[in-house]
């Protein structure tokens, strides 16, 4: 664990390079041992990232842009750089890291904010890049190629959470209900998304459709479920 402290002490170091080293080092390790590396990253510099997670969890989306970008610029390169790895078992290992990072916060609203911070679109305000929280609320994203760039990354990560049963480890598994809660919070923060954007999120990973559609049918939201179904039919030609 001292490796993380010493290497990351160099401010100009390539964090993606460090992340790839971490993933190579931890490849084939037992999940509890990998979790110790995650904790070492969170606790370096007097719990810097752990404190950032706490501040993010207790604040309104977008109210602490510097904290949000600190999380994005550290957690993604250091702990989630195995996203595109091609070696045997890399998909399961990345699934673990994603699950473990998402479990660093406990409430669905905080988990949904963390997902958006890590994989949502950014915007440039002058010289600063921040998370674009209002984009999906205020604009219908079209055409398809644009939704693939802006919305699909979130759908891809939600699907991986839904598939964490493959980890065969209850501590890092997410139930369909867990994922439903994140989807609901994600698509209503800070305001409800455009309905077309919400449907596009589900269409990009059709395994997510039952998570939201069946839940509405089971809880007497038949009108909303019907609207979802009709929107699916409208959008299917471009999906």
C-alpha positions, 0 to 999 in steps of 0.5 A: 500500500506504500506504493500508492502513497509514494508514487502519487506524491509526485503531482505531475505523475501520469495517473492513468499510468499508475492506474494501469500499474495498479490493475496489473499488480492486482490482477488475479488477486482476491477481491478483499486484497484489491479492496485494501488498495482502494482504501489506500488510494482513498486514505492517502493525503489524510483521507483526501478522496474519502473526505471528497466523497463525504462532501459530495454525498452531503451536497447538492449536485453541481454545488461543489464542482471542484470536489466533483472534478477531484473525484473524477480526475482521481478515481477514474484513472487510478481505479477504473483504468481497466475498463478497456483491458483485453486479457482473460478475466479483465471484464470480471476484474473491472466489474469488481473495481466499479462495484467497489468504487460505487460502494464507497458511498451508501445511499442511492442518491449519492451513488447516482451522483458518483456515477454521473461524476465518473461517467457523465458529460462534462462542460467547459466554463471558461478555463474550467471543466465541470460536470454538466448536470443540466444537459439531460434535464434541459435538452433532448439529446439527438441524433443517435450518434450523440446519445451514444457519446453522452448517454451510453457510457452511463448505460454501460456502467449500469449494465455492469452493476446489474451483472455483478452477480457474476462476481459470486461475492454478495458484498460486491453484488448489486440487485435489480432493485439496487440498480433501479434505485440508482437509475431513478435517482440518476434520471431525476438529479438535479431535475428530471431528465427529458423523457426521451433521454431517459428512454435512450439510457434504457435503449442503449442497454436493453437489459435495463428496460425490465428494471424500470418498466416492470417496476412501474407496472408492479407499482401501479404506474401503468400510465408511465409504463405505457408512455415508456413503451410508446417512446421505445417504439418511436425511438427504436428505428434509430437505435 
